[in-house]
Amino acid sequence: MPWPPGTRPARHDGRSLPLARVLEGGSWWAGRRLAAERRADGGPPLIIASDGTLF
């Protein structure tokens, strides 16, 4: 299968790109894409008015 124009396969070994990073990147990317499709601004699903204080 040829790669799309302007892309190429990454060259990493298991130590520099562990499975956890692959899964994290894929889930984050998919979440951002779904957010952009479902919400006009692509922002978070909950908007909370807060001053940033954590308890």
N, CA, C and O atoms as CSV, one atom per row, in Angstrom:
chain,resi,resn,atom,element,x,y,z
A,1,MET,N,N,0.848,-1.181,0.000
A,1,MET,CA,C,0.000,0.000,0.000
A,1,MET,C,C,0.891,1.241,0.000
A,1,MET,O,O,1.697,1.414,0.915
A,2,PRO,N,N,0.767,2.088,-0.984
A,2,PRO,CA,C,1.597,3.302,-1.017
A,2,PRO,C,C,1.140,4.303,0.047
A,2,PRO,O,O,-0.035,4.355,0.411
A,3,TRP,N,N,2.085,5.081,0.527
A,3,TRP,CA,C,1.775,6.105,1.524
A,3,TRP,C,C,1.200,7.333,0.834
A,3,TRP,O,O,1.576,7.629,-0.300
A,4,PRO,N,N,0.288,8.062,1.496
A,4,PRO,CA,C,-0.261,9.292,0.896
A,4,PRO,C,C,0.851,10.303,0.621
A,4,PRO,O,O,1.887,10.275,1.286
A,5,PRO,N,N,0.652,11.179,-0.336
A,5,PRO,CA,C,1.677,12.182,-0.659
A,5,PRO,C,C,2.056,13.005,0.568
A,5,PRO,O,O,1.191,13.432,1.332
A,6,GLY,N,N,3.340,13.220,0.747
A,6,GLY,CA,C,3.835,14.023,1.857
A,6,GLY,C,C,3.954,13.282,3.170
A,6,GLY,O,O,4.274,13.892,4.190
A,7,THR,N,N,3.705,11.979,3.174
A,7,THR,CA,C,3.839,11.204,4.404
A,7,THR,C,C,4.805,10.058,4.181
A,7,THR,O,O,5.093,9.686,3.043
A,8,ARG,N,N,5.294,9.513,5.254
A,8,ARG,CA,C,6.156,8.342,5.186
A,8,ARG,C,C,6.081,7.614,6.515
A,8,ARG,O,O,5.708,8.217,7.522
A,9,PRO,N,N,6.416,6.369,6.545
A,9,PRO,CA,C,6.356,5.641,7.816
A,9,PRO,C,C,7.425,6.145,8.781
A,9,PRO,O,O,8.534,6.490,8.371
A,10,ALA,N,N,7.084,6.183,10.051
A,10,ALA,CA,C,8.036,6.599,11.080
A,10,ALA,C,C,9.025,5.475,11.329
A,10,ALA,O,O,8.681,4.299,11.211
A,11,ARG,N,N,10.229,5.830,11.668
A,11,ARG,CA,C,11.255,4.834,11.964
A,11,ARG,C,C,11.622,4.942,13.437
A,11,ARG,O,O,12.473,5.745,13.820
A,12,HIS,N,N,10.978,4.135,14.247
A,12,HIS,CA,C,11.219,4.125,15.684
A,12,HIS,C,C,11.375,2.689,16.143
A,12,HIS,O,O,10.820,1.762,15.553
A,13,ASP,N,N,12.136,2.528,17.200
A,13,ASP,CA,C,12.181,1.209,17.806
A,13,ASP,C,C,11.247,1.208,19.019
A,13,ASP,O,O,10.706,2.257,19.371
A,14,GLY,N,N,11.052,0.087,19.647
A,14,GLY,CA,C,10.119,-0.032,20.763
A,14,GLY,C,C,10.485,0.790,21.976
A,14,GLY,O,O,9.627,1.092,22.805
A,15,ARG,N,N,11.758,1.159,22.092
A,15,ARG,CA,C,12.172,1.950,23.253
A,15,ARG,C,C,11.878,3.429,23.081
A,15,ARG,O,O,11.539,4.107,24.051
A,16,SER,N,N,12.001,3.937,21.872
A,16,SER,CA,C,11.774,5.368,21.669
A,16,SER,C,C,10.301,5.696,21.445
A,16,SER,O,O,9.895,6.848,21.600
A,17,LEU,N,N,9.497,4.698,21.083
A,17,LEU,CA,C,8.080,4.933,20.852
A,17,LEU,C,C,7.281,3.754,21.417
A,17,LEU,O,O,6.829,2.886,20.670
A,18,PRO,N,N,7.111,3.735,22.742
A,18,PRO,CA,C,6.401,2.606,23.355
A,18,PRO,C,C,4.913,2.614,23.009
A,18,PRO,O,O,4.357,3.636,22.607
A,19,LEU,N,N,4.295,1.468,23.172
A,19,LEU,CA,C,2.883,1.308,22.843
A,19,LEU,C,C,2.011,2.330,23.569
A,19,LEU,O,O,1.036,2.822,23.000
A,20,ALA,N,N,2.344,2.651,24.802
A,20,ALA,CA,C,1.553,3.628,25.558
A,20,ALA,C,C,1.493,4.971,24.833
A,20,ALA,O,O,0.439,5.606,24.799
A,21,ARG,N,N,2.596,5.404,24.262
A,21,ARG,CA,C,2.590,6.679,23.528
A,21,ARG,C,C,1.780,6.589,22.243
A,21,ARG,O,O,1.097,7.543,21.868
A,22,VAL,N,N,1.853,5.462,21.578
A,22,VAL,CA,C,1.072,5.275,20.351
A,22,VAL,C,C,-0.412,5.357,20.677
A,22,VAL,O,O,-1.168,6.048,19.995
A,23,LEU,N,N,-0.826,4.644,21.729
A,23,LEU,CA,C,-2.241,4.649,22.111
A,23,LEU,C,C,-2.687,6.022,22.586
A,23,LEU,O,O,-3.778,6.474,22.238
A,24,GLU,N,N,-1.858,6.686,23.374
A,24,GLU,CA,C,-2.201,8.022,23.857
A,24,GLU,C,C,-2.363,8.990,22.688
A,24,GLU,O,O,-3.337,9.740,22.636
A,25,GLY,N,N,-1.434,8.979,21.770
A,25,GLY,CA,C,-1.508,9.865,20.615
A,25,GLY,C,C,-2.721,9.580,19.754
A,25,GLY,O,O,-3.389,10.508,19.299
A,26,GLY,N,N,-3.016,8.314,19.526
A,26,GLY,CA,C,-4.170,7.949,18.713
A,26,GLY,C,C,-5.476,8.347,19.353
A,26,GLY,O,O,-6.380,8.832,18.672
A,27,SER,N,N,-5.591,8.147,20.667
A,27,SER,CA,C,-6.843,8.492,21.336
A,27,SER,C,C,-7.008,10.009,21.420
A,27,SER,O,O,-8.120,10.516,21.274
A,28,TRP,N,N,-5.927,10.731,21.653
A,28,TRP,CA,C,-6.010,12.190,21.710
A,28,TRP,C,C,-6.410,12.726,20.332
A,28,TRP,O,O,-7.286,13.584,20.224
A,29,TRP,N,N,-5.775,12.225,19.300
A,29,TRP,CA,C,-6.063,12.684,17.945
A,29,TRP,C,C,-7.520,12.412,17.586
A,29,TRP,O,O,-8.210,13.276,17.045
A,30,ALA,N,N,-7.972,11.213,17.892
A,30,ALA,CA,C,-9.362,10.862,17.578
A,30,ALA,C,C,-10.333,11.734,18.365
A,30,ALA,O,O,-11.354,12.162,17.825
A,31,GLY,N,N,-10.034,12.000,19.619
A,31,GLY,CA,C,-10.893,12.851,20.442
A,31,GLY,C,C,-10.980,14.271,19.911
A,31,GLY,O,O,-12.063,14.856,19.870
A,32,ARG,N,N,-9.862,14.823,19.510
A,32,ARG,CA,C,-9.852,16.183,18.959
A,32,ARG,C,C,-10.625,16.223,17.640
A,32,ARG,O,O,-11.337,17.188,17.359
A,33,ARG,N,N,-10.481,15.178,16.844
A,33,ARG,CA,C,-11.197,15.141,15.567
A,33,ARG,C,C,-12.705,15.057,15.795
A,33,ARG,O,O,-13.476,15.761,15.145
A,34,LEU,N,N,-13.119,14.196,16.717
A,34,LEU,CA,C,-14.547,14.090,17.033
A,34,LEU,C,C,-15.079,15.394,17.610
A,34,LEU,O,O,-16.193,15.804,17.285
A,35,ALA,N,N,-14.301,16.049,18.458
A,35,ALA,CA,C,-14.728,17.322,19.033
A,35,ALA,C,C,-14.948,18.358,17.935
A,35,ALA,O,O,-15.924,19.108,17.964
A,36,ALA,N,N,-14.046,18.393,16.980
A,36,ALA,CA,C,-14.182,19.358,15.882
A,36,ALA,C,C,-15.428,19.081,15.051
A,36,ALA,O,O,-16.067,20.009,14.554
A,37,GLU,N,N,-15.774,17.799,14.899
A,37,GLU,CA,C,-16.960,17.460,14.116
A,37,GLU,C,C,-18.251,17.757,14.872
A,37,GLU,O,O,-19.244,18.164,14.269
A,38,ARG,N,N,-18.244,17.559,16.179
A,38,ARG,CA,C,-19.484,17.637,16.958
A,38,ARG,C,C,-19.735,18.983,17.617
A,38,ARG,O,O,-20.876,19.310,17.942
A,39,ARG,N,N,-18.690,19.761,17.814
A,39,ARG,CA,C,-18.856,21.075,18.447
A,39,ARG,C,C,-18.252,22.141,17.540
A,39,ARG,O,O,-17.157,21.976,17.003
A,40,ALA,N,N,-18.977,23.217,17.386
A,40,ALA,CA,C,-18.563,24.271,16.452
A,40,ALA,C,C,-17.155,24.795,16.743
A,40,ALA,O,O,-16.383,25.040,15.816
A,41,ASP,N,N,-16.818,24.968,18.032
A,41,ASP,CA,C,-15.505,25.508,18.369
A,41,ASP,C,C,-14.472,24.422,18.638
A,41,ASP,O,O,-13.296,24.736,18.823
A,42,GLY,N,N,-14.877,23.147,18.667
A,42,GLY,CA,C,-13.955,22.053,18.915
A,42,GLY,C,C,-13.431,22.008,20.334
A,42,GLY,O,O,-12.475,21.289,20.624
A,43,GLY,N,N,-14.048,22.771,21.220
A,43,GLY,CA,C,-13.605,22.849,22.601
A,43,GLY,C,C,-14.075,21.686,23.448
A,43,GLY,O,O,-14.623,20.711,22.933
A,44,PRO,N,N,-13.858,21.792,24.750
A,44,PRO,CA,C,-14.245,20.713,25.652
A,44,PRO,C,C,-15.762,20.594,25.760
A,44,PRO,O,O,-16.479,21.561,25.506
A,45,PRO,N,N,-16.258,19.404,26.138
A,45,PRO,CA,C,-17.702,19.210,26.228
A,45,PRO,C,C,-18.337,19.947,27.399
A,45,PRO,O,O,-19.521,20.279,27.351
A,46,LEU,N,N,-17.570,20.204,28.438
A,46,LEU,CA,C,-18.073,20.935,29.606
A,46,LEU,C,C,-17.316,22.244,29.743
A,46,LEU,O,O,-16.087,22.272,29.690
A,47,ILE,N,N,-18.049,23.307,29.917
A,47,ILE,CA,C,-17.432,24.605,30.142
A,47,ILE,C,C,-17.699,24.992,31.576
A,47,ILE,O,O,-18.852,25.140,31.980
A,48,ILE,N,N,-16.650,25.155,32.344
A,48,ILE,CA,C,-16.771,25.441,33.776
A,48,ILE,C,C,-16.155,26.804,34.050
A,48,ILE,O,O,-15.005,27.063,33.695
A,49,ALA,N,N,-16.936,27.672,34.685
A,49,ALA,CA,C,-16.411,28.972,35.106
A,49,ALA,C,C,-15.626,28.748,36.384
A,49,ALA,O,O,-16.189,28.364,37.410
A,50,SER,N,N,-14.320,28.988,36.321
A,50,SER,CA,C,-13.467,28.716,37.462
A,50,SER,C,C,-12.291,29.675,37.461
A,50,SER,O,O,-11.878,30.176,36.415
A,51,ASP,N,N,-11.759,29.921,38.654
A,51,ASP,CA,C,-10.573,30.751,38.764
A,51,ASP,C,C,-9.308,29.891,38.756
A,51,ASP,O,O,-8.202,30.415,38.888
A,52,GLY,N,N,-9.467,28.568,38.600
A,52,GLY,CA,C,-8.322,27.671,38.526
A,52,GLY,C,C,-7.897,27.082,39.849
A,52,GLY,O,O,-6.931,26.321,39.905
A,53,THR,N,N,-8.608,27.423,40.931
A,53,THR,CA,C,-8.253,26.895,42.246
A,53,THR,C,C,-8.586,25.413,42.331
A,53,THR,O,O,-9.677,24.992,41.945
A,54,LEU,N,N,-7.642,24.622,42.838
A,54,LEU,CA,C,-7.857,23.199,43.048
A,54,LEU,C,C,-7.879,22.907,44.520
A,54,LEU,O,O,-7.100,23.478,45.284
A,55,PHE,N,N,-8.761,22.024,44.928
A,55,PHE,CA,C,-8.834,21.668,46.332
A,55,PHE,C,C,-8.292,20.282,46.545
A,55,PHE,O,O,-8.269,19.796,47.676
